[in-house]
Each structure stands twice: as C-alpha cells, then as structure tokens.
Amino acid sequence: MNVRGMRIVDSRGVFNGGFGAQVVPVADDAAAAQAVLERLSTPVPAPAEQPQETKEAMPDPVLTGLLKLNPKNPERRAERDALVSERMQANERARALIEIELREDHSALVQQHAECRARGRAQEKIVTDVLNKLAETQQEINRLDAAFANRRTELETAKQERAGLPRFATDDQIAQADAAVRKAQSHVEKASQRHAQAVQERNRIVLTALPPEQKKLSEIVVELNRLEALLSGASAESAERLEFGFVG
C-alpha cells in the first residue's frame, strides 16, 4: 500500500476525514507497492559459484608463435627457449593474480548481497507491521462509525420522548426526560471524540509513519537489484575468462 497513492474519501469519492471515511489506494500505486513487498519474499537465483582455479595454460599468441618457431641457429634456438620460459612464468603469475582478484571481488559481492537481503527482510517486517497497524486502525474507525450512529439514534429517541411528554406531565417526568437527553448528548460527544482520535491516528500512519519506511524498503530493493546485476556480470566475466583458460 503506497501512501503517496492514497486518498481519504467517503462513499461518494469526496475527501472526508470524518465519519465514514475510508483509505482508498490508487490501483496502480497499490499494485506497485505490493510488488515491492513481494520482492524480498521471492527467492532470488543463487549467486554464481565462486571462481575456481584452473591449471590450464593462458592462451598467448606470442607464446604460441615462439613455440612454432624451429630455429636452425643454436643461438636463436637458445634465445627462443629462454623467451618461452620467461613468457610461461609471466603468464603463470598473471593467471594467479587474476584468479585472486576475481575471487576476492566475487566474495565481496556475495557478502554484500547476503547483507542486503537481510536488511530487506528486516525492513519488510517494519513495513508490514505499519500496514497491519493501519488496517487495525481502520477497523477501529469502522467500529466507532457504528457506535457513533447508535449514539445518534439514542439521542434522537431521547429528544422524541422528551417532545412527546403530555402537557400535564409531572416535574419528575420532565426532569427524567431532560436528563435522558443530556446523557444521550454526552454519549454522542464522547463517541465523536473517540472517532476523531482514531481518524487522526490513521492519518498519522498514512502521512507520516508509512512513507519513510516504504522509501527505505524501495532503496534496499534498488540496491539488491544492483548487487544481483553485478553478480550476474561477475559470473559472465568469469565464464569469459574460462574460455581463455584464466579461471574455472
């Protein structure tokens, strides 16, 4: 339920903070809010497995070219052999460095992803609690609506009974009728006050309590999407390096 898409209207669709008011979510915003709330409850695909070491040699066109050479000159053959050895050692060091960096980057992303989901679950609970409180408050308003209507009926009845006294009613009868009217009027005023307090609480939740918590949840979802995109990219990058023999 997105409070930025909520209106407080009566049965005629007119803004009304009084009796009979209901919280009506705008359809599109409510659907979007529901999607946000379901986002962290839906299991996400597991992050790609951590890159593993491979003992395959790094493809190197220069090294390949050197190995294809078959110098007849002994000095050139010795030079080629030395270059091949140096190249292989350099490639091995480069492969090891690449594997370490990729593994560390991947592990950091996995950790951030787990922490983000944990924050999301906690924030989702906060939002759900606020929404539950809002629903309970609305139910209380509905109950108070009915109570207020009953008190108004009692007041009208007392007034009618007072007006219907015979012309020769006793002083006690008149006093009792007047007291009944005053009592019924007091009940109406108290019912009105309780209803107003409940409406005020509902408006506080809708306008003040709920929006910042929903905003926090939306920000976490955005961050989760970013981390999942990075994890997906890291997985694709690792696969690309595997084709060149860098990592598994």
C-alpha positions, 0 to 999 in steps of 0.5 A: 500500500503506497501512501503517496497513492492514497486518498481519504474519501467517503462513499461518494469519492469526496475527501472526508476525514470524518465519519465514514471515511475510508483509505482508498489506494490508487490501483496502480500505486497499490499494485506497485507497492505490493510488488515491492513487498513481494520482492524480498519474499521471492527467492532470488537465483543463487549467486554464481559459484565462486571462481575456481582455479584452473591449471590450464595454460593462458592462451598467448599468441606470442607464446604460441608463435615462439613455440612454432618457431624451429630455429636452425641457429643454436643461438636463436634456438637458445634465445627462443627457449629462454623467451618461452620460459620467461613468457610461461612464468609471466603468464603463470603469475598473471593467471594467479593474480587474476584468479585472486582478484576475481575471487576476492571481488566475487566474495565481496559481492556475495557478502554484500548481497547476503547483507542486503537481503537481510536488511530487506527482510528486516525492513519488510517486517517494519513495513508490514507491521505499519500496514497491519497497524493501519488496517487495525486502525481502520477497523477501529474507525469502522467500529466507532462509525457504528457506535457513533450512529447508535449514539445518534439514534439514542439521542434522537429517541431521547429528544422524541420522548422528551417532545412527546411528554403530555402537557400535564406531565409531572416535574419528575417526568420532565426532569427524567426526560431532560436528563435522558437527553443530556446523557444521550448528548454526552454519549454522542460527544464522547463517541465523536471524540473517540472517532476523531482520535482514531481518524487522526491516528490513521492519518498519522500512519498514512502521512507520516509513519508509512512513507519513510519506511516504504522509501527505505524498503524501495532503496534496499530493493534498488540496491539488491537489484544492483548487487544481483546485476553485478553478480550476474556480470561477475559470473559472465566475466568469469565464464569469459575468462574460462574460455581463455583458460584464466579461471574455472 
